[in-house]
């Protein structure tokens, strides 16, 4: 069976159907245009039923069409600019025919009052619109009609003005909301891209570096020590599976890291790179998961930079809690002979600062005069919840 229509295809694919604003922008313009046309048509029909002269009917039709077209063009959502000309045209076409048509033309007089409400600030618009309705009432009495006809003309003009103002305001609010929704979507997409890029860099940097080092080590061991090469290959498989798991968790948006596991993995990578490593851990049992994850990510990035962008012969890792603050310190002696970290190294530190700033923490990276490099992260536990 053939499925016809865009909406039917969406439903068949299990996708949510879009709103009428998203699927058919022309429908919104049609809804906005109905009311001005209806008000103008009402004024014309009243003249049509009360006048036998065809010149009067044709003149009323032309004036009504001009009023509706001017309102649609100049007061459409998103249209800006000076509207003095269109207000003058509305005044002329709304009030001058009153002298000929009387109260029958009073709905058309509401165009000026409605335009004033849409174009001017409320402090000026309300008195000006009331004055326009009063003038419409006086104009309705001018051809010799009764006072009741004048009151009816003023009321009808006021109702038409409020109708045009309400619909115009609603259309403007809907247009503004659409702009806000598009901006929110743009920001959400940008944030998701930033998160994906950051997680891809932070989670896989250390794993891929470790796999590379293990692969190089296995290549050297195969000719002389095949048994040890087999053991290193087994560890390489474990690292590759861990990297694969990291890739799968990136799409989930958040992953908790174990500081104990990250410390062991960091020590293994540094040892495989030929760097002497010492690890000090204390007070890690009571760390909040978000703090532990942030410190684990910082540890990964710091060790990755040591392996890829330095010539360190030793590296000291320290993770602890003291005085309500969680600390991570990475010190190595490879700053003096460090290679150019390039854009990748700078992006890693920026990503870390973003993560640490969310938890009200601080990150410091500095090189010492003796050729050492120090990365220090401090996160206050009492204010770590974003």
Secondary structure, DSSP 8 states (H G I E B T S, - for coil): ----SHHHHHHHTT-----HHHH-HHHHHHHHHHHHHHHHHHHHHHHHHH---HHHHHHHHHHHHHHHHHHHHHSSTT--S--HHHHHHHHHHHHTTHHHHGGGGHHHHHHHHHHHHHHS-HHHHHHHHHHHHHHHHHHHHHTT--HHHHHHHHHHHHHHHHHHHHHHHHHHHHHHHHHHHHHHHHHHHHHHHHHHHHHHHHHHHHHHHHHHHHHHHHHHHHTT-HHHHHHHHHHHHHHHHHHHHHHHHHTTS-----HHHHHHHHHHHHHHTT-EEEEEE-S-TT--HHHHHHHHHHHHHHHHHHHHH---SEEEEEEEEETTEEEEEEEES-STT----HHHHHHHHHHHHHHHHHTT-EEEEEE-TTS-EEEEEEEEGGG---
